[in-house]
Amino acid sequence: MNDKPTAASTAPASTRMNFRWNVLVWLLIGGVINYLDRANLAIAAPGMIQDLGLTRTQIGLLGTVFSWTYAVMQLPAGWIIDRFGAKKAYAIGMIWWSVATWLTGVVGSIGALIAMRVLLAMGEAPCWPTGAKITAAWFPGKERGFATGIWDSSSKWGPAFAPALLVSLMIAFGWRSLFHVTGAVGIVFAILFLLMYRNPKESKRLSREEFAYIEAGGGGHEHSLATSTLKWRALFTHRSVWGMVFGYFCAIWLWNLFLVFLPLYLLDRFHISLTQLGIYASIPWFGGAIGEIAAGWIARTMVDRNVASPMGAKRIVIVCCSVAAGVCAIALPFVQSIGATICLMTFGLAFISATIGNAWALAADIAPSSLVASVSSVQNFGGYFGGAFSPVIAGLIVDRTGSYSLAFIIGGAIAASAALFYWFMAKQRLEGAATHDASDRQRSGALH
């Protein structure tokens, strides 16, 4: 059904007009697979250290190599998505990274492992920017924060399910099985996505009324880079873009610290068994997923109650949650029991996850629709290029001092600094980025 009505003929949304939310299932499952393929390194690390003679610094180096490559590849990935479309970029990227994941279970030297992490990062680079692009097409502006919170929570569900699932696999079949299983699952899912996903204008299951509602809120169409009046290279001349880059760097620093070292921290400090690790290491990630979804709902509620504009609501959530995440991380070394440690990790991941989810949604508010993937990718580039230092520096600190304390204190201070960049710099829309509701226009001067 291609003859959709225009925004002028729209009617208020009804509870029956909800097909757009089904699209999030694709992004949610794909994101879970993406993070299973990242988190398997942290779970396999004890076995790799024992079998291959790796040090904790080398484990941190593998995380750093991934992050640096992932960061650099964000720039071409965003351009490719905006130029050629989200569907092909997402499917091809997933097949690429899934093959790299499978091959990781074959190699046996640090050099080969580094090569596999490079290939994994190259394939995973388009995943999150395509999610932002698809969300901008399928959802009106005021719903994007909540929608993004749902699909971006996959980056927490993946590590949440990973310990119990992957530890069981590792105990039964060895650490190499983790990479074989997760790689195969990704290939199958990518083929299904390529065959079944449609954008809003091509979807036969999306009603005319729901399309009109989405279109009235600024969505409904996946715009190409060729239609943009703002050149890609001009993004780097905007203060808001640099605020997003530096702010995301601060958030990802702490995020990478949790992603790479959370299981090892629990093992090294509390000397728990692998079976216990499968339970304890999962709990904080469930908190991260729930926290991110809740923060997206809070941002949408602030808009519905005329407390803030869509962009203002996201910035307020980012500021509050980044500071709270920093406090949790700094307090972590000072608690003595495993229960208190898990509690602080859970709240810390909930707050940093809320920061990251709203940062992704903010890109669609700041950027014109033809450049959503590009702005998202530039932000992600900054976050992962700078945040790539986090795992290797933490690994060096642990190897030299025998303690994780300084690593978490530094990570917490950096994470809290994200509030400064998002509040004072990331507040102006780029050329061609329009507001979509009256409340946004009324408060743009006060909150933006």
N, C-alpha and C positions, 0 to 999 in steps of 0.2 A: 504494500500500500504506500504509494509515493506521493499521492495528492493530499498532503496534510494541510489543515487550515492555518492561517496566519495568526499572529498574536492578537490581532484586533478582534478575532472571533472567539477568544477564549472565555471560558466560564470558570468559576472557582473550582478548585480541586475537590474531589469527593473521595471517600474512603475506598471506592471501587477502582479508582484510577491509580493503581499501585504497581503496575508491571515494571516500572523503572527500577524498583527495589530488587527485583529478581536479577538484574544485571550485576549487582554487587556479589552474587554467588560466584561468578567467574573470577572476579578480582580477589575475592576472599580465599578461594581454594588455590588459585595461582600463587598468591602471596604466601600461603602456608607452605606450599612446596618450595618456593624460593627460600624461605628461612629455614626449612629443614635442611636444604642443601648448604646453607651457611653454618647452621648450628651443629651439623654432624662433626665438624672439626673439633669443637669444644668437647663433645662427648667422646670422640675417638682419641683425644689427646693422651689420656693415660696409657692406652694400648700402643699408640705410636711412640710415645716416650720410651716405653719398655722394649718394643720390638725393633725400632729403628734407631734407638739411642739419641733421640732428639732432646734438646734442652727446653726449658720454659721460654727462654729468649727466642729460640727458633719457632716455637709455637706462636709466640707473639708476632714474630716476623711474618709468618704465614698470614696472620690476620692483617698486618700492615700492608703486605704486598697486595692482598685482595682489595683493601680500601683505597690504596693509591691508584690501582688500575681501574677500579670501579669509578673513582672520582674523575679521572681523565676521560674515561669513555662516556661520562654523562654529557659532555659537550656535543660530540657528534650524535649521540643517541637522541637528544632532544631535537636537534635539527632534523634528523631522519624521520622521527615520529611526526613532527609538524609538517614535513614535506610530503611523506609518502603514506601516512595514516597509521593509526594505533594498532589495528588488527594484525597486519603482517609483521610489524616490528615486535609485537608481543609474542606471537607464536614462534617466529624464527629465533628470537632471543631465548625463549624457553628451551627449544630443542638444542640450541648451542650449549647452554649452561648445563643441561641435563646430561649431555654426552660428556662434558668435562667432569661432572660429578662422578659418573660411572667410572671413568678412566682413573680417577683419584684412588679408587680401590685396587688398581692394578700396579701402580708405580711403587717404588720403594726407596727412593733417595730424596734428600732435601731439595736438590735441584729440580727433580721431576715434580715434586710436590708444589714447589713455587710456580712452575710452568702451568700446572693444573689450576692453581688459584688465580693465575692471570687469565686463563681461558674462562674460568667460572665467572670472574668479574666482568669480562667483556660481554658475556651472554646475559648476565643479570642486569646490566646497565639500563636497558629500556623498560624494565618491569614497572617500576614505580612512576616514572613520567607518563607511561601509557595509562596507568590507573588514573592519574590526574586529568589526562586528556579525555578519557572515557567519561569520567565523572562530570567534567565541564559540559560534555555533550548531552548527557542523560539526565542532569538534574538542574533545577533552577538555583540561582545564586544562594538563596537563604538556606537551602537544604544541603549544600555541598560540604559544610563542616561535619554534619552528622553522617552523611554518606561516606566521606573520607575516613572518618573515625571507624566506621564499620569495616571497610576493606583494608585500611592500614593496620587494623588490629590483628590482621593475619601475621604481621611481623612479630607479634607476641604469642599468638596461638601456636605458631610453628615451634618456637623454642619451648613453649609450655608442654606440647605433646612430645617433643623430641626426646627429653630424658627418659621417660618411661618406655617409649617405643624403641628408641635407638639403643638404650642400655640393654634391653631384652634381646635385641638382635645381636649386639656385640657379645653378650654372655654366651648366646647359643652358637653363633657362627663366626665370631671374631670381628675386629673393627673394620675390616675391609667390606664386610657385608652392608654396613651403613651406607656407603657410597653407591654400591650396586643397586640396592633397593630404591633409594630416593631418586637416583638418576633415571631408572626405568619408569617410575611413576610420572616424572615430569614429561618424558617423551610422549607418553599416552595422552596426558592432559592437553598438551600443546596441540596435538592433532585434532582432538575433539573441539578445542576452542577455534581453530582455524576453519573447521567445517561448520560450526553452529552459530558463532557470534555474528550479530548484525548491529550496525549503528542505528540511531533512532529513525532516520528517514527510510531505511530499508527494512525495518522490522515489521512483520505482518501481524504481530501480536500486540503491538502498541496501539491503543485506541486513538482516534482523531482528537478527542477531548484531552487526553493525557498529553499528547504531543503538543497541543496548543498551550497547555499549562506550563510545560517545560520550556517551550519557546518564549513565552511571555516573561519567564524568569531569566532569560539570557542563554538558555541551552537549546537543545534540539538539533544542532548542526555541528559537525566536526570540521572546523575551518582549516584550510590549508595555509601553510606558510606563504604560498604564492599570492594570497589575497591580502597580506598584511602591508600596511603603510609604514610600519616600524621595522627597520632592518634588524636582523639578528645581532649583528655586531654592536648595534646601538644600545643593547641591553646593559652593557658594561659601563655606560655613562650615567646610569640612574642610581641615585642614592638609595632608593628602596631595594633595588636588587642587591647592592652591596650589604645593606642591613640584613637581608635574608641570608646571604652567603656567610657573613661572620656569625650571625645568630645560630645558624644551623651547625656551623663548626663547633660551637660551644655545646650544643645538645648532643651531637654525634660523638664527641669526645667521651662523655659518660656512657652513652649507649654502647659504644664499642667495648668499653671496659667491662660492662656487664655481659655482653654477648660472648666475648672470648674467654673471660676468666671466672665467671660465676661458678661453674662446676668445680674448677680447680681450687678456687678459694674455699669452698665448702670442704673439699677433700683435704686440703693442706692444713686448714685451721682446726677442723673438728674431727678429722680422721674417720669419717663415716665410710660405710661399705658402698660398693657400687649399687647394690639394691636400694639402699637408703638414698643414694644420690638421685636415682630415678624419680623419687618422690619429692625430695627437698628442692631439687633444682628446677622442678616444674612450677612450684607454687608462685614464685615471684612473677613469672611470665603470665600466668592467669590474671594476676593483679594488673599487669601492664595492659592486657587486652581490655579488661573491664574498665580501667581508668580512662583509656583512650575513647572508648564508646561513650562513657558518661560525660567526658569533656565535650565531645561533639554535640551531645544532647543539650548540655548546658549552654553552649554557644548558640544553638538554634533557639532555645527558650529565651535567651536574652534578646534575640531579634524579634521573636513573636510578641514579647511583652514590651517592646519599644525601649529597652534599656540601652541598646547599642545597635549600630548598623552591622551588617554581616562581617565586614572587615574589622570593625572595631571590636566586636565580640571575640573574634579569633585572637586578636592581639592581646586583649585582656586576659584570656585563658592562658596564652603562651607565657605572659609575664608572671602570673601567679604560680603556674605549675613549674616553670624552670627554676624559680627560686626555691620552691618546696623540694624539688628533686635534688638540688644542691645541698640543702640542709640534711636530707636523708643520707646522702653519700658521705658527707663529712662526719656524721654521727656513727656511721657503720663500724669503724675500727674500735670504737669506745664501748661497744656492748660485748658481753662475754658469753652469753648463751646462744645456742643455735636457734632457739625460738625467736629471740629478739632480733637476731641477724636476719632470719627469713622475713620477719615483719618489716624491718627497715628496707630490705631489698624489694619487697612487694610494693610498699608505698613509693619507694624511689622509682621503680620501673613504671608504676602507674602515672606518676607525675611527668617523667621524661617522655613517656609514650604520648601523653596528652599534648605535650609541647610539640613533638614531632608530627602528630596527626594534624593539628591545627596549622602547623607551618606548611604542610602540603596543601591543605585547603586554601590557605592564604594566597598561594600562587595564582589561583584562578580568579581571585578578587583583584589582585594587583596587575595581572597581565591581560592583554587583549586575548580573545578566544583563539586567535590564530597562533599565539605564542605561549599557550599554557604549558605545553610539554617543555618548551625551551627554557622558560623561566624556572619551572620546577627542576629541570636538569642543572641549570646554573647554580641554583640553591644547593642541590644535592652534591654537585661538584665541590663547592666550597666546604660543605660539611664533611664529606668523606676524604677529601685531600688533606685537610688539616687534622680531622679526627683520626686519620690513619696513624698518626704518631702515638695515639693512646695505647694500643696493645703492646707495641714494642718498648715504649718507655715504661709501662707497667711491668712488663716482663723483666727488664733490666733492673728496676727497683727491687723486685722480689728476689731475683738472683743475687743481687748485691747485699740486700739488707735482711733477707729472710722474712720480710713482712710486707703485707699489702697496704698498711696504714697510709703511707704517704701517697700511694697511687690513688686511693679513694678520696683523700682530702683534696688533692690537686684536681681530680675529676669533678668533685662537688663544686669547688670554687669556679671552675671554668663553666660548668653547666648553668650556674646561677647567673653568670654574665650574659647569657643569651637574652635575658629580659631587657638589658640595656639596648642591644642592637635592634630587637624587634619593636621596642616602644619608641625609640628616638630616631630610628632611621627608616624602617620598613613601614611607612605610613602614607605614601603617595602612590596613586595609580599611574600606570604608564599610559602613554598616548594610545588611544583606541580602546582602553578598558573603561566600560561604562557601568554606572550604577543601575540597579534593576528594580528598586522599589522606592516609594516615597520617603520612608523612614531613613533610608540610606542617604538620600539627597539632603534631608533636613539636618542630619547630624554629621555630614562629611567634614565640615569645618571643625567641629568640636572633638571628634574622635579620630580623625585621620591625620 
